[in-house]
C-alpha cells in the first residue's frame, strides 16, 4: 500500500512539474478591449499573439466583417454565438508591422470603421 501511495504521489508531483514548465514557456498576453465606436481613426498597439477584442455594444457580434490590409501582420476573426457563449469580433497580431483594418457592419446606415493596428514582437 505504501508503494502504491508513493508512486501516486510521485506521479502527481511529476505532472505538476510538467504543467509548470508549460506555463512558464507560454506567457499569456491579456487581450486589449475597445468599443467598435471608439476605433475610428485610432491606432491600437498589440504584441505578436495578442488580440484586440472588439465590443460591439448593442449590435450583434456577428453583424461585423473585417478586412485587414496586410494579413501577414494581423488577422480578423468574426464574432459569433456558440453553445450559449458570445464571442466578440477581434483582430490578432501575427507578426511585427503595421496594417490598416476596416470594420463593416451588415446593418444598413452604419459607416465603416477604419483604424490602424501596430504589432510589435
MOPAC internal coordinates of N, CA, C and O (Angstrom, degrees):
PM7 1SCF
backbone

  N    0.0000 0     0.00 0     0.00 0    0    0    0
  C    1.4429 1     0.00 0     0.00 0    1    0    0
  C    1.5246 1   110.90 1     0.00 0    2    1    0
  O    1.2310 1   120.45 1   138.95 1    3    2    1
  N    1.3712 1   116.74 1   -41.05 1    3    2    1
  C    1.4604 1   119.92 1   179.08 1    5    3    2
  C    1.5174 1   111.26 1   -62.71 1    6    5    3
  O    1.2310 1   120.53 1   139.54 1    7    6    5
  N    1.3126 1   116.59 1   -40.46 1    7    6    5
  C    1.4612 1   120.69 1   179.65 1    9    7    6
  C    1.5265 1   109.91 1   -62.53 1   10    9    7
  O    1.2310 1   120.19 1   138.57 1   11   10    9
  N    1.3163 1   117.23 1   -41.43 1   11   10    9
  C    1.4627 1   122.22 1   179.41 1   13   11   10
  C    1.5329 1   110.44 1   -61.48 1   14   13   11
  O    1.2310 1   120.49 1   135.03 1   15   14   13
  N    1.3506 1   116.66 1   -44.97 1   15   14   13
  C    1.4704 1   120.63 1   179.29 1   17   15   14
  C    1.5174 1   111.16 1   -66.05 1   18   17   15
  O    1.2310 1   120.75 1   139.37 1   19   18   17
  N    1.3259 1   116.17 1   -40.63 1   19   18   17
  C    1.4691 1   119.86 1   179.56 1   21   19   18
  C    1.5176 1   110.80 1   -63.19 1   22   21   19
  O    1.2310 1   120.48 1   136.60 1   23   22   21
  N    1.3300 1   116.68 1   -43.40 1   23   22   21
  C    1.4662 1   120.05 1   178.56 1   25   23   22
  C    1.5294 1   111.07 1   -65.24 1   26   25   23
  O    1.2310 1   120.29 1   140.05 1   27   26   25
  N    1.3215 1   117.04 1   -39.95 1   27   26   25
  C    1.4671 1   120.46 1   178.31 1   29   27   26
  C    1.5204 1   110.58 1   -64.63 1   30   29   27
  O    1.2310 1   120.12 1   137.68 1   31   30   29
  N    1.3268 1   117.38 1   -42.32 1   31   30   29
  C    1.4606 1   121.11 1   178.47 1   33   31   30
  C    1.5214 1   110.85 1   -63.98 1   34   33   31
  O    1.2310 1   120.72 1   138.10 1   35   34   33
  N    1.3162 1   116.22 1   -41.90 1   35   34   33
  C    1.4500 1   121.18 1   178.82 1   37   35   34
  C    1.5264 1   110.64 1   -63.10 1   38   37   35
  O    1.2310 1   119.98 1   139.05 1   39   38   37
  N    1.3303 1   117.64 1   -40.95 1   39   38   37
  C    1.4654 1   121.78 1   179.17 1   41   39   38
  C    1.5240 1   111.07 1   -64.43 1   42   41   39
  O    1.2310 1   120.28 1   138.20 1   43   42   41
  N    1.3257 1   117.07 1   -41.80 1   43   42   41
  C    1.4658 1   120.84 1   178.38 1   45   43   42
  C    1.5239 1   110.28 1   -64.54 1   46   45   43
  O    1.2310 1   120.35 1   135.22 1   47   46   45
  N    1.3218 1   116.94 1   -44.78 1   47   46   45
  C    1.4630 1   121.02 1   179.82 1   49   47   46
  C    1.5282 1   110.99 1   -61.94 1   50   49   47
  O    1.2310 1   120.27 1   137.31 1   51   50   49
  N    1.3171 1   117.08 1   -42.69 1   51   50   49
  C    1.4660 1   121.12 1   179.07 1   53   51   50
  C    1.5211 1   110.86 1   -63.68 1   54   53   51
  O    1.2310 1   120.34 1   139.90 1   55   54   53
  N    1.3171 1   116.96 1   -40.10 1   55   54   53
  C    1.4647 1   121.03 1   178.63 1   57   55   54
  C    1.5161 1   111.05 1   -63.10 1   58   57   55
  O    1.2310 1   120.55 1   138.25 1   59   58   57
  N    1.3241 1   116.56 1   -41.75 1   59   58   57
  C    1.4683 1   120.23 1   179.18 1   61   59   58
  C    1.5173 1   111.61 1   -64.59 1   62   61   59
  O    1.2310 1   120.04 1   140.93 1   63   62   61
  N    1.3260 1   117.52 1   -39.07 1   63   62   61
  C    1.4599 1   121.26 1   177.60 1   65   63   62
  C    1.5236 1   110.27 1   -63.55 1   66   65   63
  O    1.2310 1   119.99 1   136.30 1   67   66   65
  N    1.3146 1   117.62 1   -43.70 1   67   66   65
  C    1.4676 1   121.74 1   179.19 1   69   67   66
  C    1.5233 1   110.09 1   -63.13 1   70   69   67
  O    1.2310 1   119.86 1   133.76 1   71   70   69
  N    1.3267 1   117.87 1   -46.24 1   71   70   69
  C    1.4657 1   121.15 1   179.61 1   73   71   70
  C    1.5128 1   111.55 1   -64.08 1   74   73   71
  O    1.2310 1   119.63 1   140.84 1   75   74   73
  N    1.3104 1   118.31 1   -39.16 1   75   74   73
  C    1.4670 1   121.42 1   178.61 1   77   75   74
  C    1.5186 1   109.94 1   -64.57 1   78   77   75
  O    1.2310 1   120.36 1   141.63 1   79   78   77
  N    1.3241 1   116.92 1   -38.37 1   79   78   77
  C    1.4674 1   120.56 1   177.45 1   81   79   78
  C    1.5056 1   111.99 1   -64.49 1   82   81   79
  O    1.2310 1   119.99 1   140.80 1   83   82   81
  N    1.3280 1   117.62 1   -39.20 1   83   82   81
  C    1.4686 1   121.17 1   177.89 1   85   83   82
  C    1.5160 1   110.66 1   -65.05 1   86   85   83
  O    1.2310 1   120.29 1   136.66 1   87   86   85
  N    1.3046 1   117.04 1   -43.34 1   87   86   85
  C    1.4566 1   121.03 1  -178.45 1   89   87   86
  C    1.5172 1   110.62 1   -65.39 1   90   89   87
  O    1.2310 1   120.18 1   143.51 1   91   90   89
  N    1.3173 1   117.26 1   -36.49 1   91   90   89
  C    1.4558 1   120.51 1  -178.08 1   93   91   90
  C    1.5244 1   111.51 1   -70.80 1   94   93   91
  O    1.2310 1   119.66 1   148.80 1   95   94   93
  N    1.3237 1   118.25 1   -31.20 1   95   94   93
  C    1.4586 1   120.71 1  -176.47 1   97   95   94
  C    1.5260 1   112.57 1   -87.07 1   98   97   95
  O    1.2310 1   119.15 1   166.86 1   99   98   97
  N    1.3110 1   119.22 1   -13.14 1   99   98   97
  C    1.4539 1   122.89 1  -178.73 1  101   99   98
  C    1.5309 1   109.90 1  -123.12 1  102  101   99
  O    1.2310 1   120.09 1   -96.56 1  103  102  101
  N    1.3473 1   117.44 1    83.44 1  103  102  101
  C    1.4649 1   118.18 1  -178.88 1  105  103  102
  C    1.5290 1   110.56 1   -65.48 1  106  105  103
  O    1.2310 1   121.28 1   -35.92 1  107  106  105
  N    1.3055 1   115.16 1   144.08 1  107  106  105
  C    1.4546 1   120.99 1   178.75 1  109  107  106
  C    1.5204 1   108.31 1   -93.15 1  110  109  107
  O    1.2310 1   120.74 1   -51.37 1  111  110  109
  N    1.3239 1   116.19 1   128.63 1  111  110  109
  C    1.4542 1   121.37 1   179.22 1  113  111  110
  C    1.5211 1   107.49 1  -106.37 1  114  113  111
  O    1.2310 1   120.69 1   -58.35 1  115  114  113
  N    1.3144 1   116.28 1   121.65 1  115  114  113
  C    1.4623 1   120.58 1  -179.01 1  117  115  114
  C    1.5252 1   110.43 1   -65.53 1  118  117  115
  O    1.2310 1   119.84 1   -37.85 1  119  118  117
  N    1.3246 1   117.91 1   142.15 1  119  118  117
  C    1.4569 1   120.27 1   177.16 1  121  119  118
  C    1.5300 1   111.11 1   -69.85 1  122  121  119
  O    1.2310 1   121.23 1   -21.06 1  123  122  121
  N    1.3149 1   115.26 1   158.94 1  123  122  121
  C    1.4588 1   122.74 1   173.30 1  125  123  122
  C    1.5220 1   105.70 1  -102.21 1  126  125  123
  O    1.2310 1   119.40 1   -52.29 1  127  126  125
  N    1.3249 1   118.76 1   127.71 1  127  126  125
  C    1.4605 1   121.26 1  -179.59 1  129  127  126
  C    1.5198 1   109.86 1  -111.89 1  130  129  127
  O    1.2310 1   121.03 1   -49.43 1  131  130  129
  N    1.3385 1   115.64 1   130.57 1  131  130  129
  C    1.4692 1   122.17 1   177.20 1  133  131  130
  C    1.5269 1   108.34 1  -136.66 1  134  133  131
  O    1.2310 1   120.75 1   -30.68 1  135  134  133
  N    1.3174 1   116.18 1   149.32 1  135  134  133
  C    1.4610 1   121.78 1   172.67 1  137  135  134
  C    1.5185 1   108.70 1   -75.36 1  138  137  135
  O    1.2310 1   120.44 1   -40.93 1  139  138  137
  N    1.3252 1   116.76 1   139.07 1  139  138  137
  C    1.4705 1   120.92 1   179.87 1  141  139  138
  C    1.5318 1   110.96 1   -55.48 1  142  141  139
  O    1.2310 1   120.31 1   139.71 1  143  142  141
  N    1.3250 1   117.01 1   -40.29 1  143  142  141
  C    1.4607 1   121.24 1  -178.70 1  145  143  142
  C    1.5131 1   114.63 1   -68.28 1  146  145  143
  O    1.2310 1   119.83 1   163.88 1  147  146  145
  N    1.3321 1   117.93 1   -16.12 1  147  146  145
  C    1.4627 1   121.75 1  -179.39 1  149  147  146
  C    1.5255 1   113.14 1   -97.15 1  150  149  147
  O    1.2310 1   119.74 1   177.94 1  151  150  149
  N    1.3301 1   118.11 1    -2.06 1  151  150  149
  C    1.4660 1   121.42 1  -174.83 1  153  151  150
  C    1.5301 1   113.90 1   -84.60 1  154  153  151
  O    1.2310 1   119.63 1   158.47 1  155  154  153
  N    1.3172 1   118.31 1   -21.53 1  155  154  153
  C    1.4649 1   121.57 1  -174.91 1  157  155  154
  C    1.5357 1   111.07 1   -51.47 1  158  157  155
  O    1.2310 1   120.98 1   -60.06 1  159  158  157
  N    1.3490 1   115.73 1   119.94 1  159  158  157
  C    1.4642 1   122.08 1   176.28 1  161  159  158
  C    1.5139 1   115.20 1    74.45 1  162  161  159
  O    1.2310 1   119.47 1  -177.65 1  163  162  161
  N    1.3140 1   118.62 1     2.35 1  163  162  161
  C    1.4642 1   122.26 1  -176.81 1  165  163  162
  C    1.5252 1   111.61 1   -87.97 1  166  165  163
  O    1.2310 1   121.35 1   -15.18 1  167  166  165
  N    1.3309 1   115.03 1   164.82 1  167  166  165
  C    1.4523 1   122.48 1   171.40 1  169  167  166
  C    1.5229 1   107.47 1  -115.67 1  170  169  167
  O    1.2310 1   120.83 1   -52.78 1  171  170  169
  N    1.3279 1   116.01 1   127.22 1  171  170  169
  C    1.4615 1   122.35 1   179.14 1  173  171  170
  C    1.5201 1   107.51 1  -109.74 1  174  173  171
  O    1.2310 1   120.85 1   -53.71 1  175  174  173
  N    1.3303 1   115.97 1   126.29 1  175  174  173
  C    1.4558 1   121.27 1   179.22 1  177  175  174
  C    1.5254 1   109.76 1   -96.24 1  178  177  175
  O    1.2310 1   121.04 1   -52.89 1  179  178  177
  N    1.3328 1   115.61 1   127.11 1  179  178  177
  C    1.4598 1   122.84 1   178.17 1  181  179  178
  C    1.5170 1   109.29 1  -128.47 1  182  181  179
  O    1.2310 1   120.82 1   -20.72 1  183  182  181
  N    1.3103 1   116.03 1   159.28 1  183  182  181
  C    1.4524 1   122.13 1   169.29 1  185  183  182
  C    1.5253 1   107.80 1  -100.72 1  186  185  183
  O    1.2310 1   120.59 1   -19.68 1  187  186  185
  N    1.3196 1   116.48 1   160.32 1  187  186  185
  C    1.4565 1   119.84 1   175.66 1  189  187  186
  C    1.5318 1   107.87 1   -56.49 1  190  189  187
  O    1.2310 1   120.51 1   -52.36 1  191  190  189
  N    1.3324 1   116.63 1   127.64 1  191  190  189
  C    1.4544 1   122.38 1  -179.56 1  193  191  190
  C    1.5162 1   113.87 1    91.93 1  194  193  191
  O    1.2310 1   120.16 1   169.10 1  195  194  193
  N    1.3243 1   117.30 1   -10.90 1  195  194  193
  C    1.4630 1   120.53 1   179.79 1  197  195  194
  C    1.5252 1   109.82 1   -86.41 1  198  197  195
  O    1.2310 1   120.90 1   -28.02 1  199  198  197
  N    1.3264 1   115.88 1   151.98 1  199  198  197
  C    1.4567 1   121.93 1  -175.67 1  201  199  198
  C    1.5188 1   110.85 1  -119.07 1  202  201  199
  O    1.2310 1   121.17 1   -41.34 1  203  202  201
  N    1.3237 1   115.36 1   138.66 1  203  202  201
  C    1.4619 1   122.32 1   168.76 1  205  203  202
  C    1.5192 1   106.33 1   -91.15 1  206  205  203
  O    1.2310 1   120.38 1   -63.30 1  207  206  205
  N    1.3238 1   116.89 1   116.70 1  207  206  205
  C    1.4583 1   123.94 1   178.34 1  209  207  206
  C    1.5309 1   106.85 1   -93.85 1  210  209  207
  O    1.2310 1   119.97 1   -62.34 1  211  210  209
  N    1.3312 1   117.66 1   117.66 1  211  210  209
  C    1.4639 1   121.73 1  -174.65 1  213  211  210
  C    1.5200 1   109.99 1   -99.61 1  214  213  211
  O    1.2310 1   121.11 1   -67.20 1  215  214  213
  N    1.3192 1   115.48 1   112.80 1  215  214  213
  C    1.4670 1   122.38 1   178.63 1  217  215  214
  C    1.5309 1   107.66 1   -80.57 1  218  217  215
  O    1.2310 1   120.49 1   -60.86 1  219  218  217
  N    1.3195 1   116.66 1   119.14 1  219  218  217
  C    1.4701 1   121.27 1  -175.78 1  221  219  218
  C    1.5226 1   112.80 1   -92.53 1  222  221  219
  O    1.2310 1   120.08 1  -176.00 1  223  222  221
  N    1.3182 1   117.45 1     4.00 1  223  222  221
  C    1.4607 1   120.75 1   177.90 1  225  223  222
  C    1.5203 1   112.01 1    62.40 1  226  225  223
  O    1.2310 1   120.74 1    52.86 1  227  226  225
  N    1.3575 1   116.20 1  -127.14 1  227  226  225
  C    1.4628 1   121.40 1  -177.75 1  229  227  226
  C    1.5263 1   113.45 1   -81.90 1  230  229  227
  O    1.2310 1   120.15 1   171.95 1  231  230  229
  N    1.3289 1   117.33 1    -8.05 1  231  230  229
  C    1.4664 1   120.58 1  -178.34 1  233  231  230
  C    1.5287 1   109.97 1   -86.68 1  234  233  231
  O    1.2310 1   120.94 1   -32.01 1  235  234  233
  N    1.3103 1   115.80 1   147.99 1  235  234  233
  C    1.4746 1   121.07 1  -179.51 1  237  235  234
  C    1.5266 1   110.66 1   -59.46 1  238  237  235
  O    1.2310 1   120.78 1   -43.61 1  239  238  237
  N    1.3265 1   116.11 1   136.39 1  239  238  237
  C    1.4671 1   120.23 1  -178.77 1  241  239  238
  C    1.5201 1   112.34 1   -62.84 1  242  241  239
  O    1.2310 1   120.45 1   152.17 1  243  242  241
  N    1.3241 1   116.75 1   -27.83 1  243  242  241
  C    1.4641 1   119.48 1  -178.49 1  245  243  242
  C    1.5302 1   112.98 1   -90.67 1  246  245  243
  O    1.2310 1   120.03 1  -172.99 1  247  246  245
  N    1.3443 1   117.54 1     7.01 1  247  246  245
  C    1.4668 1   120.24 1   179.74 1  249  247  246
  C    1.5260 1   112.08 1   -87.52 1  250  249  247
  O    1.2310 1   120.01 1   172.37 1  251  250  249
  N    1.3311 1   117.59 1    -7.63 1  251  250  249
  C    1.4682 1   121.55 1  -179.23 1  253  251  250
  C    1.5198 1   111.13 1   -98.46 1  254  253  251
  O    1.2310 1   121.30 1   -38.85 1  255  254  253
  N    1.3248 1   115.12 1   141.15 1  255  254  253
  C    1.4592 1   121.44 1   168.73 1  257  255  254
  C    1.5230 1   105.99 1  -122.65 1  258  257  255
  O    1.2310 1   120.55 1   -18.54 1  259  258  257
  N    1.3074 1   116.56 1   161.46 1  259  258  257
  C    1.4581 1   119.52 1  -177.70 1  261  259  258
  C    1.5077 1   112.04 1  -140.88 1  262  261  259
  O    1.2310 1   121.51 1   -33.58 1  263  262  261
  N    1.3313 1   114.71 1   146.42 1  263  262  261
  C    1.4543 1   121.56 1   176.16 1  265  263  262
  C    1.5200 1   107.83 1  -124.25 1  266  265  263
  O    1.2310 1   120.75 1   -53.13 1  267  266  265
  N    1.3256 1   116.17 1   126.87 1  267  266  265
  C    1.4592 1   122.45 1   178.32 1  269  267  266
  C    1.5204 1   107.36 1  -107.32 1  270  269  267
  O    1.2310 1   120.28 1   -53.84 1  271  270  269
  N    1.3389 1   117.06 1   126.16 1  271  270  269
  C    1.4684 1   120.63 1  -177.90 1  273  271  270
  C    1.5199 1   112.35 1   -62.42 1  274  273  271
  O    1.2310 1   119.71 1   133.16 1  275  274  273
  N    1.3214 1   118.15 1   -46.84 1  275  274  273
  C    1.4590 1   121.86 1  -178.78 1  277  275  274
  C    1.5280 1   108.61 1  -116.34 1  278  277  275
  O    1.2310 1   121.14 1   -82.61 1  279  278  277
  N    1.3172 1   115.42 1    97.39 1  279  278  277
  C    1.4632 1   120.81 1  -175.51 1  281  279  278
  C    1.5333 1   113.27 1   -73.39 1  282  281  279
  O    1.2310 1   119.84 1   175.72 1  283  282  281
  N    1.3313 1   117.92 1    -4.28 1  283  282  281
  C    1.4630 1   119.06 1   173.18 1  285  283  282
  C    1.5309 1   110.30 1   -82.79 1  286  285  283
  O    1.2310 1   120.20 1   162.05 1  287  286  285
  N    1.3377 1   117.21 1   -17.95 1  287  286  285
  C    1.4648 1   122.23 1  -179.41 1  289  287  286
  C    1.5238 1   111.81 1   -93.36 1  290  289  287
  O    1.2310 1   120.13 1   139.81 1  291  290  289
  N    1.3297 1   117.35 1   -40.19 1  291  290  289
  C    1.4666 1   121.11 1  -176.65 1  293  291  290
  C    1.5184 1   110.14 1  -151.97 1  294  293  291
  O    1.2310 1   121.32 1   -19.05 1  295  294  293
  N    1.3388 1   115.07 1   160.95 1  295  294  293
  C    1.4644 1   119.34 1   176.03 1  297  295  294
  C    1.5282 1   109.03 1  -135.30 1  298  297  295
  O    1.2310 1   121.22 1   -33.07 1  299  298  297
  N    1.3223 1   115.27 1   146.93 1  299  298  297
  C    1.4566 1   122.75 1   177.70 1  301  299  298
  C    1.5212 1   108.81 1   -94.40 1  302  301  299
  O    1.2310 1   120.96 1   -41.14 1  303  302  301
  N    1.3301 1   115.77 1   138.86 1  303  302  301
  C    1.4613 1   121.92 1   174.02 1  305  303  302
  C    1.5177 1   107.90 1  -122.29 1  306  305  303
  O    1.2310 1   120.51 1   -55.67 1  307  306  305
  N    1.3195 1   116.63 1   124.33 1  307  306  305
  C    1.4609 1   121.54 1  -178.30 1  309  307  306
  C    1.5223 1   110.99 1   -68.81 1  310  309  307
  O    1.2310 1   120.87 1   -29.64 1  311  310  309
  N    1.3256 1   115.94 1   150.36 1  311  310  309
  C    1.4603 1   121.57 1   174.83 1  313  311  310
  C    1.5259 1   109.70 1   -75.40 1  314  313  311
  O    1.2310 1   121.15 1   -20.15 1  315  314  313
  N    1.3359 1   115.41 1   159.85 1  315  314  313
  C    1.4634 1   119.29 1  -179.35 1  317  315  314
  C    1.5252 1   109.53 1  -162.72 1  318  317  315
  O    1.2310 1   121.70 1   -16.73 1  319  318  317
  N    1.3081 1   114.35 1   163.27 1  319  318  317
  C    1.4591 1   121.37 1   170.57 1  321  319  318
  C    1.5168 1   106.18 1  -116.25 1  322  321  319
  O    1.2310 1   121.38 1   -51.13 1  323  322  321
  N    1.3313 1   114.96 1   128.87 1  323  322  321
  C    1.4583 1   119.50 1  -173.85 1  325  323  322
  C    1.5286 1   109.65 1  -150.02 1  326  325  323
  O    1.2310 1   120.63 1   -53.61 1  327  326  325
  N    1.3155 1   116.41 1   126.39 1  327  326  325
  C    1.4532 1   120.97 1   176.11 1  329  327  326
  C    1.5185 1   114.12 1    58.09 1  330  329  327
  O    1.2310 1   120.27 1  -145.95 1  331  330  329
  N    1.3146 1   117.09 1    34.05 1  331  330  329
  C    1.4574 1   120.87 1  -179.89 1  333  331  330
  C    1.5159 1   114.33 1    82.70 1  334  333  331
  O    1.2310 1   119.85 1  -179.84 1  335  334  333
  N    1.3429 1   117.90 1     0.16 1  335  334  333
  C    1.4651 1   122.15 1   178.48 1  337  335  334
  C    1.5218 1   109.81 1  -109.33 1  338  337  335
  O    1.2310 1   120.83 1   -31.30 1  339  338  337
  N    1.3232 1   116.01 1   148.70 1  339  338  337
  C    1.4626 1   122.15 1   177.81 1  341  339  338
  C    1.5212 1   108.94 1  -110.06 1  342  341  339
  O    1.2310 1   120.67 1   -51.98 1  343  342  341
  N    1.3302 1   116.32 1   128.02 1  343  342  341
  C    1.4571 1   123.08 1   179.75 1  345  343  342
  C    1.5242 1   108.44 1  -114.77 1  346  345  343
  O    1.2310 1   120.18 1   -60.05 1  347  346  345
  N    1.3279 1   117.26 1   119.95 1  347  346  345
  C    1.4584 1   121.81 1   178.25 1  349  347  346
  C    1.5218 1   110.58 1   -69.34 1  350  349  347
  O    1.2310 1   120.30 1   -24.03 1  351  350  349
  N    1.3386 1   117.03 1   155.97 1  351  350  349
  C    1.4564 1   118.51 1   171.12 1  353  351  350
  C    1.5249 1   109.06 1   -66.69 1  354  353  351
  O    1.2310 1   120.77 1   -20.34 1  355  354  353
  N    1.3173 1   116.14 1   159.66 1  355  354  353
  C    1.4568 1   118.75 1  -178.81 1  357  355  354
  C    1.5042 1   113.42 1  -158.57 1  358  357  355
  O    1.2310 1   121.45 1    -7.51 1  359  358  357
  N    1.3225 1   114.83 1   172.49 1  359  358  357
  C    1.4532 1   122.87 1   176.39 1  361  359  358
  C    1.5202 1   106.69 1  -130.92 1  362  361  359
  O    1.2310 1   120.56 1   -51.37 1  363  362  361
  N    1.3313 1   116.53 1   128.63 1  363  362  361
  C    1.4611 1   121.58 1  -179.97 1  365  363  362
  C    1.5185 1   110.48 1  -108.06 1  366  365  363
  O    1.2310 1   120.73 1   -46.53 1  367  366  365
  N    1.3388 1   116.20 1   133.47 1  367  366  365
  C    1.4613 1   121.23 1   174.82 1  369  367  366
  C    1.5152 1   110.35 1   -75.39 1  370  369  367
  O    1.2310 1   120.46 1   -55.48 1  371  370  369
  N    1.3319 1   116.72 1   124.52 1  371  370  369
  C    1.4641 1   121.43 1  -177.48 1  373  371  370
  C    1.5221 1   113.56 1  -104.56 1  374  373  371
  O    1.2310 1   120.41 1   143.26 1  375  374  373
  N    1.3411 1   116.83 1   -36.74 1  375  374  373
  C    1.4644 1   121.60 1  -177.36 1  377  375  374
  C    1.5226 1   108.49 1  -155.42 1  378  377  375
  O    1.2310 1   120.77 1   -23.71 1  379  378  377
  N    1.3120 1   116.13 1   156.29 1  379  378  377
  C    1.4597 1   120.70 1  -179.51 1  381  379  378
  C    1.5290 1   110.29 1   -58.85 1  382  381  379
  O    1.2310 1   121.34 1   -44.05 1  383  382  381
  N    1.3288 1   115.05 1   135.95 1  383  382  381
  C    1.4585 1   120.49 1   179.23 1  385  383  382
  C    1.5162 1   110.83 1   152.63 1  386  385  383
  O    1.2310 1   121.51 1     5.23 1  387  386  385
  N    1.3159 1   114.71 1  -174.77 1  387  386  385
  C    1.4620 1   121.69 1  -179.02 1  389  387  386
  C    1.5239 1   108.40 1  -129.59 1  390  389  387
  O    1.2310 1   120.89 1   -40.93 1  391  390  389
  N    1.3209 1   115.91 1   139.07 1  391  390  389
  C    1.4612 1   120.46 1   178.30 1  393  391  390
  C    1.5201 1   110.46 1  -148.06 1  394  393  391
  O    1.2310 1   121.29 1   -22.03 1  395  394  393
  N    1.3006 1   115.13 1   157.97 1  395  394  393
  C    1.4570 1   121.46 1   176.94 1  397  395  394
  C    1.5281 1   109.03 1   -97.66 1  398  397  395
  O    1.2310 1   121.31 1   -37.00 1  399  398  397
  N    1.3387 1   115.10 1   143.00 1  399  398  397
  C    1.4650 1   121.39 1   178.23 1  401  399  398
  C    1.5239 1   107.78 1  -124.32 1  402  401  399
  O    1.2310 1   120.82 1   -44.35 1  403  402  401
  N    1.3305 1   116.03 1   135.65 1  403  402  401
  C    1.4617 1   121.50 1   175.96 1  405  403  402
  C    1.5227 1   107.84 1  -120.27 1  406  405  403
  O    1.2310 1   121.17 1   -60.54 1  407  406  405
  N    1.3363 1   115.36 1   119.46 1  407  406  405
  C    1.4643 1   121.75 1   174.96 1  409  407  406
  C    1.5086 1   108.59 1   -96.75 1  410  409  407
  O    1.2310 1   120.45 1   -47.89 1  411  410  409
  N    1.3057 1   116.75 1   132.11 1  411  410  409
  C    1.4633 1   122.49 1   175.90 1  413  411  410
  C    1.5146 1   107.81 1  -121.70 1  414  413  411
  O    1.2310 1   121.37 1   -28.63 1  415  414  413
  N    1.3443 1   114.98 1   151.37 1  415  414  413
  C    1.4564 1   119.32 1   178.74 1  417  415  414
  C    1.5095 1   108.32 1  -123.50 1  418  417  415
  O    1.2310 1   120.65 1   -47.80 1  419  418  417
  N    1.3267 1   116.36 1   132.20 1  419  418  417
  C    1.4622 1   120.91 1  -177.21 1  421  419  418
  C    1.5180 1   112.69 1   -69.15 1  422  421  419
  O    1.2310 1   120.26 1   162.71 1  423  422  421
  N    1.3398 1   117.11 1   -17.29 1  423  422  421
  C    1.4671 1   119.89 1   176.85 1  425  423  422
  C    1.5291 1   108.27 1   -71.78 1  426  425  423
  O    1.2310 1   120.28 1   -54.23 1  427  426  425
  N    1.3187 1   117.07 1   125.77 1  427  426  425
  C    1.4638 1   122.23 1  -175.99 1  429  427  426
  C    1.5183 1   113.03 1   -58.25 1  430  429  427
  O    1.2310 1   120.89 1   -31.49 1  431  430  429
  N    1.3214 1   115.90 1   148.51 1  431  430  429
  C    1.4476 1   121.77 1   174.67 1  433  431  430
  C    1.5179 1   115.33 1    84.92 1  434  433  431
  O    1.2310 1   119.49 1  -177.95 1  435  434  433
  N    1.3153 1   118.57 1     2.05 1  435  434  433
  C    1.4655 1   120.41 1   179.69 1  437  435  434
  C    1.5217 1   108.18 1  -102.90 1  438  437  435
  O    1.2310 1   121.33 1   -57.05 1  439  438  437
  N    1.3318 1   115.06 1   122.95 1  439  438  437
  C    1.4617 1   120.54 1  -177.30 1  441  439  438
  C    1.5269 1   110.70 1   -72.22 1  442  441  439
  O    1.2310 1   120.95 1   -30.58 1  443  442  441
  N    1.3470 1   115.80 1   149.42 1  443  442  441
  C    1.4609 1   120.51 1   176.00 1  445  443  442
  C    1.5238 1   109.69 1   -61.11 1  446  445  443
  O    1.2310 1   121.04 1   -30.66 1  447  446  445
  N    1.3186 1   115.62 1   149.34 1  447  446  445
  C    1.4629 1   122.73 1   176.85 1  449  447  446
  C    1.5227 1   106.78 1  -110.79 1  450  449  447
  O    1.2310 1   120.47 1   -60.33 1  451  450  449
  N    1.3282 1   116.70 1   119.67 1  451  450  449
  C    1.4564 1   121.71 1  -178.21 1  453  451  450
  C    1.5271 1   108.81 1  -115.20 1  454  453  451
  O    1.2310 1   120.90 1   -50.96 1  455  454  453
  N    1.3337 1   115.89 1   129.04 1  455  454  453
  C    1.4604 1   120.38 1   179.24 1  457  455  454
  C    1.5174 1   109.67 1  -148.86 1  458  457  455
  O    1.2310 1   120.76 1    -9.11 1  459  458  457
  N    1.3264 1   116.15 1   170.89 1  459  458  457
  C    1.4602 1   122.99 1  -177.26 1  461  459  458
  C    1.5169 1   109.14 1  -111.47 1  462  461  459
  O    1.2310 1   121.28 1   -37.92 1  463  462  461
  N    1.3240 1   115.15 1   142.08 1  463  462  461
  C    1.4543 1   121.63 1   174.08 1  465  463  462
  C    1.5287 1   107.61 1  -118.18 1  466  465  463
  O    1.2310 1   120.98 1   -55.80 1  467  466  465
  N    1.3403 1   115.74 1   124.20 1  467  466  465
  C    1.4596 1   122.18 1   175.42 1  469  467  466
  C    1.5202 1   107.97 1  -108.82 1  470  469  467
  O    1.2310 1   120.53 1   -59.95 1  471  470  469
  N    1.3210 1   116.59 1   120.05 1  471  470  469
  C    1.4666 1   121.50 1  -177.73 1  473  471  470
  C    1.5152 1   108.33 1  -110.10 1  474  473  471
  O    1.2310 1   121.28 1   -49.15 1  475  474  473
  N    1.3436 1   115.15 1   130.85 1  475  474  473
  C    1.4563 1   120.64 1   176.66 1  477  475  474
  C    1.5211 1   109.63 1  -118.70 1  478  477  475
  O    1.2310 1   120.95 1   -19.80 1  479  478  477
  N    1.3305 1   115.79 1   160.20 1  479  478  477
  C    1.4822 1   121.20 1   178.43 1  481  479  478
  C    1.4987 1   110.94 1   -70.15 1  482  481  479
  O    1.2310 1   120.10 1   180.00 1  483  482  481

